[in-house]
Amino acid sequence: MKLSFPVKGIHKGVAASSQPEMTSPDMLNVRPYDVLERKVRGGQRGGISKLYARQIGEVASPIVAICSVTVVS
């Protein structure tokens, strides 16, 4: 069986046995193109850089939970 990387992305519209060629029913944190070498091949999604240089929380009082609040007006 030949397996190729699903460069056409996620397709959840059909059963796994009828999956369109070059698609996948489930993918997470991947991208089809290598950014540095400009090649079509599977790769891990790039990391996220730090937003703030200052560290929040301390060893003695660590942050227990962070949540986001969304307001719709």
N, CA, C and O atoms as a GROMACS GRO file, in nm:
protein
  292
    1MET      N    1   0.084  -0.116   0.000
    1MET     CA    2   0.000   0.000   0.000
    1MET      C    3   0.089   0.124   0.000
    1MET      O    4   0.181   0.135   0.082
    2LYS      N    5   0.064   0.214  -0.089
    2LYS     CA    6   0.139   0.338  -0.097
    2LYS      C    7   0.063   0.447  -0.022
    2LYS      O    8  -0.055   0.470  -0.048
    3LEU      N    9   0.130   0.513   0.071
    3LEU     CA   10   0.069   0.622   0.146
    3LEU      C   11   0.140   0.752   0.111
    3LEU      O   12   0.263   0.758   0.110
    4SER      N   13   0.064   0.853   0.083
    4SER     CA   14   0.122   0.984   0.052
    4SER      C   15   0.069   1.086   0.152
    4SER      O   16  -0.040   1.068   0.208
    5PHE      N   17   0.146   1.193   0.174
    5PHE     CA   18   0.104   1.296   0.269
    5PHE      C   19  -0.019   1.368   0.214
    5PHE      O   20  -0.022   1.399   0.095
    6PRO      N   21  -0.119   1.395   0.298
    6PRO     CA   22  -0.243   1.459   0.252
    6PRO      C   23  -0.227   1.609   0.228
    6PRO      O   24  -0.269   1.690   0.310
    7VAL      N   25  -0.166   1.645   0.117
    7VAL     CA   26  -0.138   1.786   0.088
    7VAL      C   27  -0.264   1.867   0.056
    7VAL      O   28  -0.259   1.990   0.056
    8LYS      N   29  -0.376   1.801   0.030
    8LYS     CA   30  -0.501   1.873   0.003
    8LYS      C   31  -0.580   1.901   0.130
    8LYS      O   32  -0.689   1.958   0.124
    9GLY      N   33  -0.527   1.860   0.246
    9GLY     CA   34  -0.588   1.897   0.372
    9GLY      C   35  -0.692   1.800   0.425
    9GLY      O   36  -0.696   1.683   0.388
   10ILE      N   37  -0.777   1.853   0.512
   10ILE     CA   38  -0.879   1.773   0.580
   10ILE      C   39  -1.006   1.768   0.496
   10ILE      O   40  -1.048   1.868   0.437
   11HIS      N   41  -1.066   1.649   0.491
   11HIS     CA   42  -1.196   1.631   0.424
   11HIS      C   43  -1.279   1.539   0.512
   11HIS      O   44  -1.250   1.420   0.523
   12LYS      N   45  -1.383   1.595   0.574
   12LYS     CA   46  -1.465   1.518   0.668
   12LYS      C   47  -1.601   1.483   0.610
   12LYS      O   48  -1.691   1.444   0.685
   13GLY      N   49  -1.619   1.496   0.482
   13GLY     CA   50  -1.751   1.477   0.423
   13GLY      C   51  -1.789   1.335   0.388
   13GLY      O   52  -1.904   1.310   0.354
   14VAL      N   53  -1.695   1.240   0.394
   14VAL     CA   54  -1.725   1.103   0.352
   14VAL      C   55  -1.665   1.003   0.450
   14VAL      O   56  -1.589   1.041   0.539
   15ALA      N   57  -1.699   0.878   0.432
   15ALA     CA   58  -1.640   0.771   0.513
   15ALA      C   59  -1.492   0.757   0.480
   15ALA      O   60  -1.448   0.796   0.372
   16ALA      N   61  -1.417   0.701   0.572
   16ALA     CA   62  -1.272   0.684   0.552
   16ALA      C   63  -1.242   0.599   0.430
   16ALA      O   64  -1.141   0.622   0.363
   17SER      N   65  -1.327   0.503   0.399
   17SER     CA   66  -1.303   0.417   0.282
   17SER      C   67  -1.325   0.491   0.150
   17SER      O   68  -1.275   0.448   0.046
   18SER      N   69  -1.398   0.603   0.152
   18SER     CA   70  -1.424   0.682   0.032
   18SER      C   71  -1.348   0.814   0.032
   18SER      O   72  -1.382   0.905  -0.042
   19GLN      N   73  -1.246   0.824   0.114
   19GLN     CA   74  -1.169   0.948   0.130
   19GLN      C   75  -1.108   0.991  -0.004
   19GLN      O   76  -1.045   0.909  -0.071
   20PRO      N   77  -1.126   1.118  -0.044
   20PRO     CA   78  -1.064   1.165  -0.167
   20PRO      C   79  -0.911   1.156  -0.158
   20PRO      O   80  -0.852   1.166  -0.050
   21GLU      N   81  -0.849   1.136  -0.271
   21GLU     CA   82  -0.704   1.122  -0.277
   21GLU      C   83  -0.636   1.249  -0.224
   21GLU      O   84  -0.681   1.360  -0.249
   22MET      N   85  -0.527   1.230  -0.152
   22MET     CA   86  -0.443   1.337  -0.097
   22MET      C   87  -0.513   1.418   0.012
   22MET      O   88  -0.476   1.532   0.036
   23THR      N   89  -0.615   1.360   0.078
   23THR     CA   90  -0.683   1.426   0.190
   23THR      C   91  -0.678   1.333   0.312
   23THR      O   92  -0.640   1.217   0.301
   24SER      N   93  -0.718   1.387   0.426
   24SER     CA   94  -0.720   1.310   0.550
   24SER      C   95  -0.845   1.346   0.628
   24SER      O   96  -0.890   1.461   0.623
   25PRO      N   97  -0.903   1.251   0.702
   25PRO     CA   98  -1.018   1.285   0.783
   25PRO      C   99  -0.980   1.359   0.912
   25PRO      O  100  -1.066   1.418   0.977
   26ASP      N  101  -0.852   1.356   0.949
   26ASP     CA  102  -0.808   1.420   1.072
   26ASP      C  103  -0.660   1.454   1.066
   26ASP      O  104  -0.578   1.367   1.035
   27MET      N  105  -0.626   1.578   1.094
   27MET     CA  106  -0.486   1.622   1.098
   27MET      C  107  -0.474   1.724   1.210
   27MET      O  108  -0.571   1.791   1.244
   28LEU      N  109  -0.354   1.737   1.268
   28LEU     CA  110  -0.334   1.831   1.376
   28LEU      C  111  -0.190   1.883   1.373
   28LEU      O  112  -0.095   1.805   1.376
   29ASN      N  113  -0.176   2.015   1.366
   29ASN     CA  114  -0.046   2.083   1.373
   29ASN      C  115   0.052   2.040   1.263
   29ASN      O  116   0.170   2.020   1.290
   30VAL      N  117   0.005   2.027   1.143
   30VAL     CA  118   0.092   1.994   1.030
   30VAL      C  119   0.067   2.090   0.915
   30VAL      O  120  -0.038   2.154   0.907
   31ARG      N  121   0.164   2.098   0.828
   31ARG     CA  122   0.146   2.176   0.705
   31ARG      C  123   0.210   2.098   0.590
   31ARG      O  124   0.308   2.026   0.611
   32PRO      N  125   0.155   2.113   0.470
   32PRO     CA  126   0.202   2.031   0.359
   32PRO      C  127   0.331   2.079   0.294
   32PRO      O  128   0.397   2.000   0.226
   33TYR      N  129   0.369   2.204   0.313
   33TYR     CA  130   0.484   2.259   0.241
   33TYR      C  131   0.596   2.297   0.336
   33TYR      O  132   0.571   2.356   0.441
   34ASP      N  133   0.718   2.262   0.301
   34ASP     CA  134   0.835   2.302   0.378
   34ASP      C  135   0.868   2.445   0.341
   34ASP      O  136   0.902   2.474   0.226
   35VAL      N  137   0.859   2.535   0.437
   35VAL     CA  138   0.876   2.677   0.412
   35VAL      C  139   1.020   2.711   0.374
   35VAL      O  140   1.044   2.791   0.284
   36LEU      N  141   1.116   2.651   0.443
   36LEU     CA  142   1.257   2.684   0.419
   36LEU      C  143   1.308   2.632   0.285
   36LEU      O  144   1.376   2.704   0.212
   37GLU      N  145   1.276   2.508   0.252
   37GLU     CA  146   1.326   2.447   0.129
   37GLU      C  147   1.228   2.454   0.014
   37GLU      O  148   1.259   2.412  -0.098
   38ARG      N  149   1.108   2.506   0.040
   38ARG     CA  150   1.004   2.521  -0.062
   38ARG      C  151   0.975   2.391  -0.136
   38ARG      O  152   0.971   2.387  -0.259
   39LYS      N  153   0.955   2.285  -0.058
   39LYS     CA  154   0.925   2.154  -0.114
   39LYS      C  155   0.789   2.108  -0.062
   39LYS      O  156   0.747   2.146   0.047
   40VAL      N  157   0.721   2.026  -0.143
   40VAL     CA  158   0.594   1.969  -0.100
   40VAL      C  159   0.627   1.841  -0.024
   40VAL      O  160   0.662   1.739  -0.084
   41ARG      N  161   0.616   1.848   0.106
   41ARG     CA  162   0.636   1.732   0.192
   41ARG      C  163   0.577   1.766   0.328
   41ARG      O  164   0.571   1.883   0.366
   42GLY      N  165   0.536   1.668   0.400
   42GLY     CA  166   0.474   1.692   0.529
   42GLY      C  167   0.571   1.748   0.629
   42GLY      O  168   0.690   1.714   0.629
   43GLY      N  169   0.522   1.834   0.714
   43GLY     CA  170   0.607   1.890   0.817
   43GLY      C  171   0.526   1.940   0.934
   43GLY      O  172   0.405   1.957   0.926
   44GLN      N  173   0.596   1.964   1.043
   44GLN     CA  174   0.533   2.014   1.163
   44GLN      C  175   0.508   2.163   1.149
   44GLN      O  176   0.589   2.235   1.090
   45ARG      N  177   0.398   2.209   1.204
   45ARG     CA  178   0.367   2.351   1.202
   45ARG      C  179   0.471   2.426   1.284
   45ARG      O  180   0.519   2.377   1.386
   46GLY      N  181   0.506   2.545   1.238
   46GLY     CA  182   0.606   2.625   1.308
   46GLY      C  183   0.562   2.664   1.447
   46GLY      O  184   0.443   2.670   1.476
   47GLY      N  185   0.659   2.692   1.535
   47GLY     CA  186   0.629   2.729   1.672
   47GLY      C  187   0.581   2.871   1.685
   47GLY      O  188   0.582   2.948   1.589
   48ILE      N  189   0.540   2.904   1.801
   48ILE     CA  190   0.491   3.039   1.831
   48ILE      C  191   0.595   3.108   1.918
   48ILE      O  192   0.644   3.050   2.015
   49SER      N  193   0.629   3.230   1.883
   49SER     CA  194   0.729   3.302   1.962
   49SER      C  195   0.663   3.363   2.086
   49SER      O  196   0.541   3.378   2.093
   50LYS      N  197   0.747   3.397   2.184
   50LYS     CA  198   0.696   3.455   2.308
   50LYS      C  199   0.644   3.596   2.282
   50LYS      O  200   0.702   3.671   2.204
   51LEU      N  201   0.534   3.629   2.346
   51LEU     CA  202   0.475   3.761   2.332
   51LEU      C  203   0.541   3.861   2.426
   51LEU      O  204   0.564   3.976   2.388
   52TYR      N  205   0.573   3.818   2.547
   52TYR     CA  206   0.633   3.905   2.646
   52TYR      C  207   0.767   3.847   2.692
   52TYR      O  208   0.779   3.726   2.709
   53ALA      N  209   0.865   3.933   2.713
   53ALA     CA  210   0.995   3.889   2.762
   53ALA      C  211   0.988   3.861   2.912
   53ALA      O  212   1.060   3.775   2.963
   54ARG      N  213   0.901   3.932   2.983
   54ARG     CA  214   0.888   3.916   3.128
   54ARG      C  215   0.810   3.789   3.160
   54ARG      O  216   0.705   3.764   3.101
   55GLN      N  217   0.861   3.710   3.254
   55GLN     CA  218   0.794   3.588   3.294
   55GLN      C  219   0.681   3.622   3.391
   55GLN      O  220   0.698   3.704   3.480
   56ILE      N  221   0.567   3.558   3.373
   56ILE     CA  222   0.456   3.578   3.466
   56ILE      C  223   0.448   3.456   3.558
   56ILE      O  224   0.470   3.343   3.514
   57GLY      N  225   0.418   3.479   3.683
   57GLY     CA  226   0.415   3.371   3.780
   57GLY      C  227   0.554   3.346   3.834
   57GLY      O  228   0.654   3.385   3.774
   58GLU      N  229   0.560   3.280   3.948
   58GLU     CA  230   0.686   3.247   4.013
   58GLU      C  231   0.681   3.105   4.062
   58GLU      O  232   0.575   3.042   4.061
   59VAL      N  233   0.795   3.053   4.106
   59VAL     CA  234   0.798   2.917   4.159
   59VAL      C  235   0.712   2.909   4.284
   59VAL      O  236   0.639   2.812   4.304
   60ALA      N  237   0.721   3.012   4.369
   60ALA     CA  238   0.645   3.012   4.494
   60ALA      C  239   0.495   3.031   4.470
   60ALA      O  240   0.413   2.979   4.546
   61SER      N  241   0.458   3.105   4.365
   61SER     CA  242   0.316   3.128   4.337
   61SER      C  243   0.291   3.111   4.187
   61SER      O  244   0.277   3.210   4.114
   62PRO      N  245   0.287   2.986   4.140
   62PRO     CA  246   0.267   2.962   3.996
   62PRO      C  247   0.126   2.998   3.951
   62PRO      O  248   0.033   3.002   4.031
   63ILE      N  249   0.112   3.023   3.823
   63ILE     CA  250  -0.020   3.051   3.765
   63ILE      C  251  -0.094   2.918   3.753
   63ILE      O  252  -0.042   2.823   3.695
   64VAL      N  253  -0.215   2.913   3.806
   64VAL     CA  254  -0.292   2.790   3.807
   64VAL      C  255  -0.376   2.777   3.680
   64VAL      O  256  -0.386   2.669   3.623
   65ALA      N  257  -0.438   2.887   3.637
   65ALA     CA  258  -0.524   2.881   3.520
   65ALA      C  259  -0.529   3.016   3.451
   65ALA      O  260  -0.529   3.120   3.516
   66ILE      N  261  -0.535   3.013   3.319
   66ILE     CA  262  -0.553   3.133   3.239
   66ILE      C  263  -0.671   3.105   3.148
   66ILE      O  264  -0.677   3.000   3.084
   67CYS      N  265  -0.764   3.198   3.141
   67CYS     CA  266  -0.877   3.180   3.052
   67CYS      C  267  -0.898   3.306   2.969
   67CYS      O  268  -0.855   3.415   3.009
   68SER      N  269  -0.961   3.290   2.856
   68SER     CA  270  -0.989   3.404   2.772
   68SER      C  271  -1.136   3.444   2.786
   68SER      O  272  -1.223   3.360   2.810
   69VAL      N  273  -1.162   3.573   2.769
   69VAL     CA  274  -1.299   3.623   2.780
   69VAL      C  275  -1.333   3.688   2.646
   69VAL      O  276  -1.257   3.773   2.597
   70THR      N  277  -1.443   3.650   2.588
   70THR     CA  278  -1.487   3.706   2.462
   70THR      C  279  -1.618   3.781   2.484
   70THR      O  280  -1.710   3.731   2.549
   71VAL      N  281  -1.624   3.901   2.431
   71VAL     CA  282  -1.744   3.983   2.446
   71VAL      C  283  -1.802   4.009   2.307
   71VAL      O  284  -1.730   4.052   2.217
   72VAL      N  285  -1.929   3.983   2.291
   72VAL     CA  286  -1.999   4.010   2.166
   72VAL      C  287  -2.095   4.125   2.191
   72VAL      O  288  -2.179   4.119   2.280
   73SER      N  289  -2.080   4.229   2.111
   73SER     CA  290  -2.170   4.342   2.131
   73SER      C  291  -2.251   4.371   2.007
   73SER      O  292  -2.333   4.463   2.007
   0.00000   0.00000   0.00000
